[in-house]
């Protein structure tokens, strides 16, 4: 199958990993990388900020113009795969389907209707032959907005995680007792603030944390950087004793990508308790969960003091990921199987 794949394809991005996974199935990929228009590092920061805040401006116009031109020089394909298409105009999608003579599928691991929403994407929804979401709370919204066919899959973990082998020289630099990787928001900060004194060597990575640490002295020793990507991301999560899984309160989030990535690496997962988390992992045997700051604090203390129990749970969580096909490879196979049988 020839797949015209549209998305951000910078190294370390999950979009690139999905493309590689599709290629590993034996499909021919014709790629269109949107990074030069969507990344602040590759474009004027003012224009990029304007585009991300308003879904309008030179970045958005030029992306659609370049995509339309590229598609017209490409032969017919069997599937158009759009990954996180916030800036794709509906008329551009029409042109793609016409010139490439192909149905179109939209995939996003993000909440793209209650968060990251754009008027362009909403207008495109009825034009997609399939929309794929990892957010169960958005399925009804897609239906209401005219989605033709809606598929739900798990966020999962990409193949790098289950097979990752850390190097001995990485241990000292990346070691931590407790780690959190994710953007800075008040819920996360307040939770970490009440528990950092029992977390041993705590390390924090993610957008906004350096700025937070400048204004909050307690965080300064623990914030490492405003992000960690690629192999460094795997090193950060694999060299911690306890990987924390927080859920944003701006949307009804019940799992995140790290709900899968942390145990897939064989690292102990301590996450917020939700029905979905409890369905994915058996509490106290394959992962641990908490419903309050005090419970989180108590479990950090207990599992740092009981290495044998912690390692047993981490190993069981890793095996659950493999046995239940939580990996993105299996999730992408489900999508391709489904669209060939509708």
N, C-alpha and C positions, 0 to 999 in steps of 0.2 A: 504494500500500500504506500502511495506517495502522500506524505503529510506536509502541508504548509503550516509551519509552526511560528507563531507570533508571540514574543514576550521578551522580558529582560534576560539577557544571556550572559551576565557577568559571572566570573568565577566565584563559586560559593553560594550562588543564588539557587533556591529550590526550583525555580523555573528552568534553569539550565539542566538540573538533575532530572527533571521530568522528561525533557527533550532527549537526554542521553538514554533514559530508560526505554522510551518509545523506540529509539534507534536500535537498542539491544534486542528488541523483539524481531528485528529484521526489516523494519520499515525504512523507506527512503525519506529523509527529512530535508525539506527546503526551508531554511531558517530566515526569519526576519527579526533582527535584534533591535529592540526599542530603546536600549540603554542610552544611546547618545542624546535622546530627547527627554528621558525620564530621570536620569541621574544628575544630581547637583554637581557632581565632580566633572561631568562631561559637557556642561552647558552653563550659560550665565546663571548665577545663583538667583538673581532677582526674577528672571523669567521663569526659572524652575519653581521657585516659591509661589509665584503667581499662578502657574499652571496647577500645582498641587492643591492650592487653596480654592481655586475657582473653576478648574477644568477648562481653562480658556487661556489664550495667548499664543505667542509664536511657537512654543514647543509643541502645543497640541496641533496647530495648523500644519506645521512642517512635518510632524510625524505622519499625519493622514495623507499629506501630499506625497511623501516618500514611499509610504506603503502602497498607495494606489499605483504609483509609477513602477515599483518593483513587481507588483502582482501582474501587471500587464505584460511584463517581459518574461513571465513564468508560464510554462505549459500547464495543461490540466492536471489536477491533483484529485485524490480520492477523499481527502478530508482537510478542512481548514480548522486548525486548533488555535484558539485565542486564549492566552493565559493572562488573566487579570486585565481585561481590556477596558479600563476606565475611560480612556481618551479616544477610543475608536468611534468615529461618527457612524450613524446608521447608514448614510449614503455610501460611506467607504465599505461597510460590510456588504451592502448590496452589490457594489462594484466587484468586490472580491469573489463573491459567490457566482457572479455572472462570468467574469473573466477566467476564473479557475474551474468553473463548471463543477462545483463541489458543495456539499452540505457543510455547515459550520457548527463547531462545538465550542462552548465557552467553559473554561475551567478556572476556579479560584479556590485557594485554600483559606482565603480571608472572608470575613463578613463584608460583603460588598453591597448590601442594601441598608443595613442599620448602621454601617460604618464604611468608610471608603466609597461612599455612594457618588455617582455622577449622573447627570441628566443624559449624557451620551449613552452610558451603559444601559440605563433604564429604557431608552428608546430602542436599543438594539435587542433587548431580551426577546420580543416576539419574533425577531428575524433569525435567531439561532435555532437550529434544528434540535440541539440538545444543550442544556445548561447543567453543569456539574457543580455541586457545592459540598463542602465538608461541614456546613453549619446547619444542624437540624432545625434551628429556630428561624431559618430564612426560607424554608421550603414553601410555606404558605404564601409568603411575600412574592416569591417567583411565580407561583401559580396565579396570584392576583394580578400580576403585571403582564400576564399573557404568555408565559413560557410554554413552549409546545411540549417538551418532554424534560422532566427534571430527574436527575440522578443524584443520590446521596452516597458518598464514600467517606471512609475515614481519612484523616490527614496523613496518618502513617509516618514512616521514616524511610529515607532513601537508602539504597543498598550500602552506602559507605558505613552506616552505623553498625549494622549487624556483623560486619566483617572487619571492623577497625581494630588494628593492633597498635597500641601505643609503644613508643620507643623509650628505653630507659633514660635517655638524656632529657626527655621531656618532663620527667617526673617532678624535679625540683621547681622548675619555672612555673608549672601549671598546677601544682598541688594546692588543694584546699580541703578543709573539713566540710564546709558547706558553701554552695555556690548558687547564684541566681543569674540567669541570662534573660534579659527582656528589657523593654523600654521602661523609663521611669514614670510612675504615676503615684498619686498620693496613697492609694491603698497598699501598694507594694512597699513604699517607703515607710509607712507607719508600721507595717507588719515586721519588716526587717529591723526597724529601730527598737522594737520591744524584745527582739530575740538575739541581737548581735552579740550580746555579752555572754551567751552560752554557746555560740556557734563556732567557737575556736577560731581557726583561720578562715574567715569569711571573705569571699571574693564576689564582686558584682560587676557585670558588664551590661551595657545596653544604652541606647539613645537617651540622652538627657541626664544621665547620672553624674557626669563630670560637673555640669552646671549646678546640679542639686548639691553636690559635695562642697562646692565653693561657698554655699550659703548655710550648710548644715555640718558642723564640725564632727558629729558622731560618724558620718559616712566617709570622711576623708581617708582613713586608713584602709577602707575596704573596696572603694570604687577603683577599678582598674582602668577602664576605658569606656568610650561611648559605643562600643560594639566589638564583636569578635566573629570572624567569618572563616569559611573554608576549613582547612585542616585545623586551624587554631580553635575553631568552634568545637570540633570533636575533642581536641586536647583538653579544653576547659571543662567539658562535661564528663570526660572519661577519667580525669585525674582528681575528681572530687569524691568525697565519701558520701555526701548527701546532695542530690540535685533537687532544688525547690521548684515546684510547679504552681505558680500563682495564676489566678484568673482575673481578667480585667472586669471592672464593675460598670463600665460604660455600656456594655452589651451583655446579653444573657449567655455568656460563655460557659461551657461545661467541660471542655477539654482544650488543649492547645497542641501544637506540633511537639513541644517538649514532653507532653504526656506520653508520647511514643518514643521520642529520640533518647531520652534519659535511660529508660529501662532497656531499650534496644542496644545500648552501649554496654550494658551490664552494670550500670550505676544505680544505686538505690534512689528510688523516687519517693519524695515526700511532697504531696500535692493537696490542694483544697479538695474536700470531700464533696462529690456530686454523684448523682445516680449514674451518669455515664462513666465516670471514673471507676465506680464500684462494679459496673458491668464489665469493664475492660480488664481489671486486675482485682484479685481477691485481697481484701484488706488484711494486713498483718502477715500475709504469706507471699504475695507477689509485689506489693508496694505498700506504702503507708499514706494515710490521709489525715487531715485535721479539719476541725470546724471552728476553731477559735485560735487566737494568738497564744493562749496559755497551753492548749493542747499541742500546738506546733512546737512551742518551747520545750515542753516535757519530752516530746518524741525526739527532738534533736539531742537533748541531753542523754536520753536512754540509748539511742542507737550509736552515738559516738562512743559511749562507754561499753557497748556490747558488739564488738566487731564481727564475731562469728554469726550472730543472728542477722546483723545487717547484710553481710555478704551472702547468706543463704537466701534472704528475701530478694536481693538484687539479682542473683542467679536465676531464681524462679521467675522473676519479672521478665528477664531476658528470654527465657524459654517460652513464656506465654506469648511474647511478641512473635516468636518464630512459629510456634504451634498454631496460632490463630490467624496467621497471615496478615499481621498488622502493617507489613511493609508497603511502601508506595508502589513497588513492582506489582504486587497482587491487586492493589486498588486500581491501578491503571489497566491491568488485564480485565478487571471487571467492567470497566467503562467500555473498552473496545469490544468485549463480548456482547455487552448489552446493546450497543448501537448497531451491531450486525444482526441482531435478532428482533429489532422493532420494525 
